Amino acid sequence: MRQDRWGLAQIAGLGGALVGYLGLGVAIWNLTQQILPLVVYALLVITAMLATRIHTGQREIRQLEARCQKLTAHTQESAHLQSLTQGLSGFVSYLTEEPRADYVHHFTHVTEEYAIHGDDGTYNWTLRGHNATEHPSERLHVKFYGDRPTTAKALDITVVDMLRPEEDPKVELVKDMPLFKAIAIAFDPPLPPGGEFFLKVSCRWNDTFTREREHDYIIFTMGRVATQGVDRIVGRLICDLPISEFVMEEFSPSGLVRATIQPHQAESTFHRTILEWQGRDPRNIFLLKFRKEVPLGSAGRDA
């Protein structure tokens, strides 16, 4: 109803303007009785009407562009939130599914490395430590999760025993959920009390760092999982894009706060960025947030 009234008002206004222009044209003719002034007047009127229409059209175009941008942002935000929801679902499974923690092994050195290449991610862990209990240890569990459902076969999990590199460790898949996996690495023979281990674990999780998600994150969990302690931990992010706006936060008893430890750029080029941080005796879970500098036109943006 309001639009009908607005349309009638526009028609009435246009009609009134035309009557006014026509009256002024008649007045000019009566005063001059010459064609040239009347032609000039007609051209001025036409120019003014075209300028008004162009201005109105440009304003309408800007309004439409603004609406399209809002709609696009809303759509991308919904996709971003859905992706984050999936990632958090995997993280919840990581924290709640058995085995929830490692109560047996003390880690002298841990490296958690995440490499982003395209939409995919490669996870690399270096785990060095010993059996911290009074009983033999038969196996060590490693857990991981991602933002996109995948299969254990697609992960292509590899484990190397650095103390016996000529042997292939026995690896068992003990949890196989779409967003969460857990493996058990067998010690043969079992580790006696104080017995040392040195393992490298890798896997590939496809579509977990999609380009369309410009703002991304990584969660480092060993401070929470390793209840017997970690002497030294190194966290590393390798990305095939420039990275900005990176900050480390930690889940403390009072909530999510800015961490005392902050990452630094160990390498930064147009094609490769490395963020690295390290600490001792971590007790909390760390959250690294960052922005991938996705080239314009190569992917959607989530902002």
Sequence and secondary structure as in RCSB ss.txt:
>XXXX:A:sequence
MRQDRWGLAQIAGLGGALVGYLGLGVAIWNLTQQILPLVVYALLVITAMLATRIHTGQREIRQLEARCQKLTAHT
QESAHLQSLTQGLSGFVSYLTEEPRADYVHHFTHVTEEYAIHGDDGTYNWTLRGHNATEHPSERLHVKFYGDRPT
TAKALDITVVDMLRPEEDPKVELVKDMPLFKAIAIAFDPPLPPGGEFFLKVSCRWNDTFTREREHDYIIFTMGRV
ATQGVDRIVGRLICDLPISEFVMEEFSPSGLVRATIQPHQAESTFHRTILEWQGRDPRNIFLLKFRKEVPLGSAG
RDA
>XXXX:A:secstr
 HHHHHHHHHHHHHHHHHHHHHHHHHHHHHHH  HHHHHHHHHHHHHHHHHHHHHHHHHHHHHHHHHHHHHHHHH
HHHHHHHHHHHHHHHHHHHHHSSS  BSSEEEEEEEEEEEEETTEEEEEEEEEEEE SSS EEEEEEEEE SS  
 HHHH  EEEETTSTTS   EEEEEEETTEEEEEEEEEEEE TT EEEEEEEEEETTSS TT  EEEEEE HHHH
BTT EEEEEEEEEESS EEEEEEEEEETTEEEE SS  EEEEE SS EEEEEEEES  SEEEEEEEE   TTSS 
   
